[in-house]
Amino acid sequence: MVLQDHSVGTFQTGDYVVFACLFVVSSGIGVFFAVKERKKASSREFLVGGRQMTCGPVALSLTASFMSAVTVIGAPSDVYRFGASYVIFGIAYTFVVILTAELFLPVFYRSGITSTYELMMFNSSVFEIIQILYTGVVVYAPALALNQVTKFNLWGSIIATGVVCTFYCTLGGLKAVVWSDAFQMVVMVVGFLTVLVQGSNSSGGIAAVWKTAQDGERLDIFNFDISPLRRHTFWTVTIGGMFTWLGVYGVNQSTIQRCISCKTENHARWALYLNLLGLWLILFCAVVSGLIMYAFYAGCDPWTAGYVSAPDQLMPYFVLDILGRYPGLPGLFVACAFSGTLSTVAASINALATVTYEDFVRQCCGDISNRAATWISKALCVVFGVACTSMAVTASYMGAIVQAALSIHGMCGGPMLGVFSLGILFPFTNSKGAIGGLLLGITLAFWAAVGAFIYPASPNYTNPLSLSTENCTLLNSTAAAAAAAVTQTPLLISTAASSDRSVLAESWYSMSYLYYSTVGFLATVIGGLLITVLTVPSKPQDVKPGLIRPVCDLFCFCSEKYRRLCWCGVNHAEEKMDLADLDFGTAWEIHPDQDKIIKTGRNGKKQSYDLQDEAYNNTAFVPDTTGQVMSGN
């Protein structure tokens, strides 16, 4: 393609109208549920939707929440620069959803908890830090990219995002969040499809796109290099991506909170599997968008030519280039990007409010009235809405948005996944092992990530593919020289710097960002087990069998001998848990040694409420006529 004029225009009135409709409808959903549920004022109704949600809207909500603007804007840019190996994340997503549905979900759902950290009797501060950091990236990233390309007001869009999300979260609670997410998921798909249709037409059709991508080596997907230093290979994306996203899905409060809001465990499991279809769909749209964008700019790369200042601006620039002459369609794509932002931010605010209420407010205040509990929950939504919006400013100092977002999850998500895995898979783990392993995992993950931030990996490891400006019609020779400098500078810097880099910078700090989570997970589990063995392990027989998920029980071909070995001393043979009983409140029989305290192999700290009463059953939701919060509210 030859670019005569690199200007692609700005937003028109129709674009602003379409974009504004997204905020109006999302806010309207919050108002609707605030009015509809006004007579059901309780923290249970506000935080988990009365645990009466069905699989359909929850599945859409899960997909929208985690396929954020980072995916809408960042993933196509990643494919444009590094090739379609990003599609391998589809394999990682599959393993993640299966493990979440079969390994973690049963434990969380049957325990009846609202905050995942109730199960481990563990401080939730680490989760709150992770979530606020990640949300800041998600808010800032699309706002910056759109501002640079379309002159869309940066801070206005950030503030609007924070205000609208806080508004409908505070008014409508989880139900408003879930149904808003469902609407925003539809907007994301429609926005992507618009880009795919018009982009492929502008690039000469699908066959031409495929040929251009193949000639440009964008379709060399399966690189089986086992080196952990390579940015994206089959192994880094499959293994590293699996552990990164398992920390997001398996034990993350936002996911679990939606799952336990479902009316039955089967609804929750179906929500996860239906969500997998949504993940595949959005991933497919993002990868194909990146390939179409490469085919469109194959002869004149806007980034190398200096038309955009950062790779994350490529997708908005491309959209304005192909849709700018159709009023309203650029606004539809911006709505698509911000749908991912709104859904993720709303999920974060709701999850943060839930964790804080369950782990701090209820522990400190005990029984409080339904009215007070609801208002406290709403106030927490406002507080965390302000915190997440403020965090967006800090995100301006981070690098490429995809790597920044996944690095945050990797640094903290991996160790958190590790500590939950210790509790769920290894019943003999004690508190010293859990805490020591967590600290070790976070230390190693942060060491690698911060080192990589200071000493970025050389192009020899990141493998950026070639980009061309040979067909660009530049304004003058100075611009041509600048474009050439942009193309050549990274290689010169790499060559000059490689001799000065330390061994640590060329090895540990050059590790693929997707392995941060794997390192954190393995360090936490191995360190936790070693510390447990060196101290006094907990007695497995004191652990409630329902809080342990033996891996061997997931495989029907395992013999009784190996299954008992996986039980690690917990007598699951005596566990009287029938899945059909979950709907009738008889699933949780008190262990004779537990005195109505469900222990996790650690301190057996007594809650201010009985977790047995928290276990989901349809008869548990009888309105409390005393005006006090019932057990579980």
C-alpha positions in Angstrom: 0.0 0.0 0.0 1.2 3.6 -0.8 0.3 6.3 1.8 0.0 9.7 0.2 -1.1 11.3 3.4 -0.6 9.7 6.8 -3.5 11.7 8.3 -6.5 9.5 9.0 -8.8 12.1 10.5 -10.4 12.4 13.8 -13.7 11.6 15.5 -16.9 13.0 14.1 -20.2 13.8 15.9 -21.6 10.4 14.9 -18.7 8.6 16.5 -19.1 10.4 19.8 -22.9 9.6 19.8 -22.2 5.8 19.2 -19.5 5.9 21.9 -21.8 7.7 24.4 -24.5 5.1 23.9 -22.2 2.5 25.4 -21.9 4.5 28.6 -25.6 5.4 28.7 -26.8 1.8 28.2 -24.3 0.5 30.8 -25.4 3.1 33.3 -29.0 2.3 32.5 -28.5 -1.3 33.4 -27.2 -0.3 36.8 -30.3 2.0 37.3 -32.6 -0.8 36.2 -31.3 -3.3 38.8 -31.1 -0.7 41.5 -34.8 -0.1 41.1 -35.7 -3.8 40.5 -33.8 -5.1 43.5 -34.5 -2.2 45.9 -36.6 -4.5 48.2 -33.9 -7.1 48.4 -31.3 -5.0 50.2 -28.6 -7.4 51.5 -24.9 -7.9 51.0 -25.6 -11.4 49.6 -27.9 -9.9 46.9 -25.5 -7.0 46.2 -22.3 -9.0 46.0 -23.3 -12.4 44.6 -26.7 -11.7 43.0 -28.5 -13.9 45.6 -26.7 -16.9 44.1 -29.4 -17.3 41.5 -27.6 -16.4 38.3 -27.7 -18.8 35.2 -24.9 -19.9 33.0 -25.6 -17.8 29.9 -25.1 -14.2 31.2 -22.3 -15.4 33.6 -20.4 -16.9 30.6 -20.7 -13.7 28.6 -19.6 -11.7 31.7 -16.5 -13.9 32.2 -15.4 -13.5 28.6 -16.0 -9.8 28.5 -14.2 -9.2 31.9 -11.0 -10.9 30.9 -10.9 -10.2 27.1 -10.3 -6.5 27.9 -9.1 -3.6 25.8 -5.7 -5.1 26.3 -6.9 -7.8 23.9 -8.8 -5.5 21.5 -6.0 -3.1 21.0 -2.8 -4.9 22.1 -3.3 -8.4 20.6 -3.7 -7.3 16.9 -0.6 -5.1 17.3 1.3 -8.1 18.7 0.3 -10.3 15.7 1.2 -7.5 13.4 4.7 -7.3 14.8 5.5 -10.8 15.9 3.2 -13.1 13.9 0.1 -15.3 14.5 1.7 -17.4 17.2 -0.5 -15.5 19.6 -3.3 -17.9 18.4 -1.6 -20.6 20.5 -3.2 -19.0 23.5 -6.3 -20.8 22.5 -4.6 -24.1 23.7 -3.7 -22.4 27.0 -7.2 -21.1 27.4 -8.6 -24.7 27.0 -6.4 -26.2 29.7 -7.1 -23.2 32.0 -10.9 -23.6 31.7 -10.8 -27.4 32.2 -8.6 -27.1 35.3 -10.7 -24.3 36.7 -14.0 -26.2 36.1 -12.8 -29.6 37.4 -10.1 -28.8 40.0 -10.8 -25.4 41.6 -14.5 -24.7 41.1 -15.9 -27.7 43.1 -13.9 -26.7 46.1 -14.9 -23.0 46.0 -18.5 -23.6 45.1 -19.2 -26.3 47.7 -17.4 -24.4 50.5 -20.1 -21.7 50.3 -17.6 -18.8 50.6 -18.0 -15.4 49.0 -14.4 -14.3 49.1 -11.8 -16.9 47.9 -9.6 -15.9 50.7 -12.1 -17.1 53.3 -11.2 -20.6 52.2 -7.5 -20.3 53.0 -7.9 -18.0 56.0 -5.5 -15.8 54.1 -5.0 -12.1 53.9 -6.4 -10.7 50.7 -4.0 -7.7 50.5 -1.9 -9.3 47.7 -5.1 -9.8 45.6 -6.1 -6.2 46.1 -2.7 -4.9 45.0 -2.7 -7.1 41.9 -6.2 -6.1 40.9 -5.7 -2.4 41.3 -2.4 -2.5 39.3 -4.0 -4.5 36.5 -7.1 -2.4 36.3 -4.9 0.7 36.0 -3.3 -0.7 32.9 -6.7 -1.7 31.5 -8.1 1.8 32.0 -5.1 3.7 30.8 -4.1 1.7 27.7 -7.0 2.2 25.4 -7.4 5.8 26.5 -3.8 6.6 25.6 -3.8 4.8 22.3 -7.1 6.5 21.2 -5.9 9.9 22.4 -2.7 9.7 20.3 -4.5 8.6 17.1 -7.9 10.3 17.3 -7.2 13.1 19.7 -9.9 11.6 21.9 -9.5 13.3 25.3 -7.2 11.2 27.4 -8.1 12.1 30.9 -11.7 12.7 30.0 -12.1 9.1 28.8 -10.3 7.8 31.9 -12.5 9.7 34.3 -15.6 8.8 32.3 -14.7 5.1 32.5 -14.1 5.2 36.2 -17.3 7.2 37.0 -19.6 5.0 34.8 -18.2 1.7 36.2 -18.4 3.0 39.7 -21.9 4.2 39.1 -23.5 1.0 37.9 -21.5 -1.2 40.2 -22.6 0.9 43.2 -26.3 1.0 42.1 -26.9 -2.5 40.8 -24.3 -4.8 42.4 -23.2 -8.0 40.7 -26.3 -8.4 38.7 -25.8 -5.0 37.0 -22.1 -5.9 36.4 -23.0 -9.3 34.9 -25.7 -8.0 32.5 -23.6 -4.9 31.6 -20.8 -7.3 30.7 -23.1 -9.4 28.6 -24.1 -6.2 26.6 -20.5 -5.1 26.3 -19.5 -8.6 25.0 -22.0 -8.2 22.2 -20.5 -4.7 21.4 -17.0 -6.2 21.4 -18.0 -8.9 18.9 -19.9 -6.4 16.6 -16.9 -4.0 16.7 -14.4 -6.7 15.7 -16.6 -8.1 13.0 -17.0 -4.6 11.5 -13.2 -4.3 11.3 -12.8 -7.8 9.9 -15.3 -7.2 7.1 -14.1 -3.8 6.0 -10.4 -4.6 6.6 -10.4 -7.7 4.5 -12.3 -5.8 1.7 -9.8 -3.0 1.8 -6.9 -5.5 1.7 -8.1 -7.3 -1.4 -10.0 -10.2 0.3 -9.2 -13.0 2.6 -7.0 -14.8 0.0 -4.8 -11.8 -0.5 -4.5 -11.3 3.2 -3.5 -14.9 3.7 -0.8 -14.7 0.9 0.6 -11.4 2.2 0.8 -12.8 5.8 2.4 -15.9 4.5 5.0 -14.0 2.5 5.7 -11.8 5.6 6.3 -14.9 7.8 3.3 -14.0 10.0 1.9 -17.5 9.7 5.0 -19.3 11.0 3.0 -20.2 14.2 4.6 -23.3 15.6 8.0 -22.6 16.9 9.0 -25.5 19.1 12.2 -23.9 20.5 12.4 -25.0 24.1 14.5 -22.0 25.2 12.6 -20.0 28.0 14.3 -16.8 26.6 12.2 -16.7 23.4 9.3 -14.4 23.8 6.6 -16.5 22.1 7.1 -20.1 21.2 4.7 -23.0 21.4 6.0 -23.9 24.8 6.1 -20.4 26.3 2.6 -19.6 25.2 1.1 -23.0 26.1 2.9 -23.5 29.4 3.5 -20.0 30.5 0.2 -18.8 29.1 -1.6 -21.6 31.0 -0.1 -20.7 34.4 -0.6 -17.0 33.7 -4.3 -17.3 32.9 -4.9 -20.0 35.5 -4.0 -17.4 38.1 -6.7 -15.3 36.4 -9.4 -17.9 36.2 -8.6 -20.6 38.7 -8.3 -18.7 41.9 -9.1 -15.1 41.0 -11.9 -13.5 43.0 -13.6 -12.0 39.9 -14.0 -15.4 38.3 -14.9 -17.3 41.4 -17.4 -14.7 42.5 -19.3 -15.0 39.2 -19.2 -18.8 39.4 -20.6 -19.0 42.9 -23.3 -16.6 42.0 -24.8 -19.3 39.8 -27.8 -21.2 41.1 -26.1 -24.7 40.9 -22.6 -26.0 40.4 -23.6 -27.4 37.0 -24.6 -23.8 35.9 -21.2 -22.6 37.1 -19.4 -25.3 35.3 -21.3 -24.7 32.1 -20.7 -21.0 32.4 -16.9 -21.7 32.3 -17.1 -24.0 29.3 -19.4 -21.6 27.4 -17.0 -18.8 28.3 -14.3 -20.9 26.6 -16.2 -20.5 23.3 -16.2 -16.7 23.8 -12.5 -16.7 24.5 -11.8 -18.6 21.3 -14.0 -16.2 19.4 -12.4 -13.0 20.6 -8.9 -14.5 20.2 -9.7 -15.5 16.6 -11.0 -12.0 15.9 -7.9 -10.3 17.4 -5.5 -12.6 15.5 -7.2 -12.2 12.2 -7.4 -8.4 12.7 -3.7 -8.3 13.2 -3.1 -10.3 10.0 -5.5 -8.0 8.0 -3.7 -5.0 9.4 -0.3 -6.4 8.3 -1.7 -7.1 4.8 -3.0 -3.6 4.6 0.2 -1.9 5.7 2.6 -4.5 4.2 4.5 -1.9 2.1 4.2 1.0 4.4 4.3 0.4 8.1 2.9 3.4 10.0 5.0 2.8 13.1 8.3 2.6 11.3 7.3 5.6 9.1 6.6 7.6 12.3 2.9 8.1 11.7 2.2 6.6 15.1 4.5 6.8 18.0 3.9 3.4 19.6 2.8 -0.1 18.5 -0.3 0.1 20.7 -1.6 2.9 18.5 -1.6 0.7 15.3 -5.1 -0.7 15.7 -6.9 2.6 16.3 -4.9 4.1 13.4 -5.9 1.2 11.2 -9.6 1.5 12.2 -9.7 5.2 11.4 -7.9 4.5 8.1 -10.4 2.0 6.8 -13.6 3.2 8.6 -13.0 7.0 8.8 -15.3 7.8 5.9 -18.2 6.0 7.5 -19.7 8.2 10.3 -20.3 6.2 13.5 -18.2 3.1 12.6 -14.9 4.4 14.2 -17.0 5.2 17.3 -18.3 1.6 17.2 -14.7 0.3 17.4 -13.9 2.7 20.2 -17.0 1.4 22.0 -15.7 -2.1 21.3 -12.3 -1.3 23.0 -14.0 0.5 25.9 -16.5 -2.4 26.4 -13.5 -4.5 27.3 -12.3 -1.8 29.6 -15.7 -1.2 31.3 -16.3 -4.9 31.8 -12.9 -5.5 33.4 -13.0 -2.4 35.6 -16.5 -3.2 36.8 -15.5 -6.8 37.6 -12.4 -5.5 39.5 -14.4 -3.0 41.5 -17.0 -5.5 42.4 -14.4 -8.2 43.4 -12.4 -5.7 45.5 -15.5 -4.6 47.3 -16.5 -8.2 48.0 -13.1 -9.3 49.3 -12.8 -6.2 51.5 -16.3 -6.6 53.0 -16.0 -10.3 53.6 -12.4 -10.4 54.9 -12.3 -7.2 56.8 -15.6 -5.5 57.5 -17.5 -8.7 58.6 -14.6 -9.9 60.6 -14.3 -6.6 62.5 -18.0 -5.7 62.8 -19.7 -9.1 63.1 -23.5 -9.1 62.6 -24.8 -5.8 61.1 -28.1 -4.9 59.6 -28.9 -5.7 56.0 -29.3 -2.0 55.3 -25.9 -1.1 56.8 -24.2 -4.1 55.0 -25.6 -2.9 51.7 -24.5 0.7 52.2 -21.0 -0.4 53.3 -20.7 -2.6 50.2 -21.7 0.4 48.0 -19.3 2.7 49.7 -16.5 0.2 49.1 -17.4 0.2 45.4 -16.9 3.9 45.3 -13.6 3.7 47.2 -12.2 1.1 44.8 -13.6 2.9 41.8 -11.5 6.0 42.7 -8.5 3.8 43.5 -8.6 2.0 40.1 -9.1 5.2 38.2 -6.2 6.9 40.0 -4.0 3.9 39.3 -4.4 4.6 35.5 -2.0 7.5 35.9 0.8 5.2 37.1 0.2 2.9 34.1 1.6 5.6 31.9 5.1 4.5 33.0 4.7 0.9 31.8 5.7 -0.5 28.4 3.6 -2.3 25.8 0.2 -3.0 27.2 -0.2 -6.7 26.6 3.2 -7.5 28.2 2.6 -5.0 31.0 -0.9 -6.5 31.8 0.2 -10.1 31.7 3.4 -9.4 33.6 1.4 -8.0 36.5 -0.7 -11.1 36.5 2.4 -13.3 36.2 4.3 -11.5 39.0 1.5 -12.0 41.6 -1.0 -14.3 40.0 1.5 -17.2 39.8 2.4 -17.1 43.5 -1.2 -16.8 44.5 -2.1 -19.7 42.3 0.7 -21.6 44.1 -0.5 -20.9 47.6 -4.1 -22.0 46.7 -2.8 -25.1 45.1 -0.8 -25.9 48.2 -4.0 -25.7 50.3 -6.3 -27.6 47.8 -3.9 -30.3 46.6 -1.5 -30.8 49.6 -3.5 -31.1 52.9 -0.4 -31.5 55.0 0.9 -28.0 54.2 1.2 -25.8 57.2 0.9 -22.0 57.6 4.7 -21.6 57.6 5.0 -23.4 54.3 2.2 -21.4 52.7 3.5 -18.0 53.8 7.2 -18.9 53.1 6.4 -20.3 49.7 4.3 -17.3 48.8 7.0 -14.9 49.7 9.6 -16.9 47.8 7.4 -17.0 44.7 6.6 -13.3 44.7 10.3 -12.5 45.3 11.5 -14.5 42.3 8.7 -13.4 40.0 9.3 -9.7 40.9 13.0 -10.1 40.5 12.7 -11.4 37.0 10.0 -8.9 36.0 11.7 -5.8 37.4 15.1 -6.9 36.0 13.5 -7.3 32.5 12.0 -3.8 32.9 15.4 -2.3 33.6 17.3 -4.5 31.1 14.8 -5.3 28.3 15.5 -8.5 26.3 17.3 -7.9 23.0 15.6 -8.5 19.7 17.5 -11.7 19.4 15.1 -13.1 21.9 11.9 -11.2 21.1 12.1 -12.0 17.4 10.2 -9.0 15.9 9.5 -9.6 12.3 10.5 -7.3 9.4 8.4 -4.3 8.6 8.7 -2.2 5.4 8.3 1.4 4.4 9.3 1.0 0.7 5.9 2.0 -0.6 5.4 5.0 1.6 5.2 8.4 -0.1 7.1 10.5 2.4 6.9 14.2 2.5 10.6 14.9 2.2 14.0 13.4 2.5 14.3 14.3 6.2 11.2 12.1 6.9 12.8 9.3 4.8 16.0 9.5 6.8 14.0 9.4 10.0 12.1 6.4 8.9 15.3 4.6 8.0 16.7 5.5 11.4 13.6 4.0 13.1 14.2 0.8 11.2 17.9 0.5 11.9 18.2 1.8 15.4 16.9 -1.3 17.3 19.5 -3.5 15.6 22.3 -1.0 16.3 21.3 -0.7 19.9 21.1 -4.5 20.3 24.5 -5.1 18.8 26.2 -2.3 20.9 24.5 -3.3 24.1 24.9 -7.0 23.9 28.6 -6.9 24.7 27.9 -4.7 27.8 25.1 -6.8 29.2 25.7 -9.0 32.2 25.2 -12.7 32.2 22.1 -12.2 34.4 20.6 -9.7 31.9 21.2 -12.2 29.0 19.6 -15.1 30.9 17.3 -14.5 33.9 16.1 -11.0 32.8 15.6 -12.1 29.2 13.2 -14.8 30.2 9.8 -14.7 28.4 7.3 -12.6 30.3 4.8 -15.5 30.2 7.1 -17.5 32.4 6.9 -15.1 35.4 3.7 -16.8 36.5 5.2 -20.3 36.1 8.3 -19.3 38.1 6.2 -17.8 40.8 3.9 -20.9 41.0 6.7 -23.4 41.1 8.7 -21.5 43.6 5.6 -21.2 45.9 4.7 -24.8 45.7 8.2 -26.3 46.0 9.3 -23.8 48.6 6.0 -24.3 50.6 6.4 -28.1 50.6 10.1 -27.9 51.6 9.3 -25.5 54.5 6.4 -27.7 55.6 8.6 -30.8 55.7 11.3 -29.0 57.6 8.8 -27.8 60.2 5.8 -29.6 61.5 3.3 -30.7 58.8 -0.4 -30.4 59.5 -2.4 -33.5 60.1 -4.4 -34.4 57.0 -7.0 -36.2 59.0 -8.0 -32.8 60.5 -8.8 -31.3 57.1 -12.4 -31.2 55.9 -12.4 -33.6 52.8 -14.5 -31.3 50.8 -11.8 -28.6 50.9 -9.3 -30.9 49.2 -9.4 -31.8 45.5 -7.3 -35.0 44.8 -6.0 -34.9 41.3 -6.3 -38.7 40.9 -10.0 -38.6 41.5 -10.4 -36.6 38.2 -9.2 -39.6 36.2 -11.5 -42.6 36.2 -8.7 -45.0 35.1 -6.7 -44.5 38.4 -6.8 -47.5 40.7 -8.0 -47.3 44.3 -4.4 -47.6 45.4 -3.2 -44.6 43.5 -6.3 -42.6 44.4 -5.7 -43.2 48.1 -2.1 -42.1 47.6 -3.3 -38.8 46.2 -5.5 -38.3 49.2 -2.4 -37.6 51.3 -4.0 -39.0 54.4 -7.4 -37.4 54.0 -10.1 -40.0 54.3 -12.3 -39.2 51.3 -13.9 -42.6 51.5 -15.9 -41.4 54.5 -16.8 -38.1 52.9 -20.6 -38.0 52.7 -20.9 -35.5 49.8 -23.5 -36.2 47.1 -23.5 -33.6 44.4 -27.3 -33.8 44.2 -27.4 -32.7 47.9 -25.9 -29.4 47.1 -29.4 -28.0 46.3 -30.8 -29.2 49.5 -28.3 -28.0 52.0 -27.1 -31.5 53.2 -23.8 -31.5 51.5 -21.7 -30.3 54.5 -21.6 -32.7 57.4 -19.5 -31.4 60.3 -16.3 -33.4 60.8 -16.4 -34.8 64.4 -13.0 -33.2 65.3 -13.8 -29.8 63.9 -16.4 -28.4 66.3 -18.2 -26.6 63.4 -14.9 -25.0 62.1 -13.8 -26.0 58.6 -10.0 -26.2 58.8 -7.6 -25.9 55.9 -4.6 -27.6 57.5 -3.4 -24.3 58.9 -4.5 -22.4 62.0 -8.1 -23.5 62.0 -9.0 -19.8 62.8 -12.7 -19.5 63.6 -14.8 -17.3 61.5 -17.4 -14.9 62.9 -20.0 -17.1 61.0 -20.4 -20.8 60.3 -19.1 -21.9 56.9 -21.5 -24.8 56.9 -24.4 -22.3 56.8 -22.6 -20.5 54.0 -22.7 -23.5 51.7 -25.2 -22.9 49.0 -28.6 -24.3 49.3 -31.9 -23.0 48.0 -33.5 -23.0 51.4 -30.8 -20.8 52.9 -32.1 -17.6 51.2 -35.1 -17.2 53.4 -35.5 -13.5 54.2 -34.3 -12.6 57.7 -37.2 -11.1 59.6 -35.0 -9.8 62.5 -33.4 -7.1 60.3 -29.9 -8.7 61.0 -27.6 -10.1 58.4 -28.2 -13.9 58.2 -25.3 -16.3 58.1 -24.0 -15.9 54.6 -25.1 -12.3 54.0 
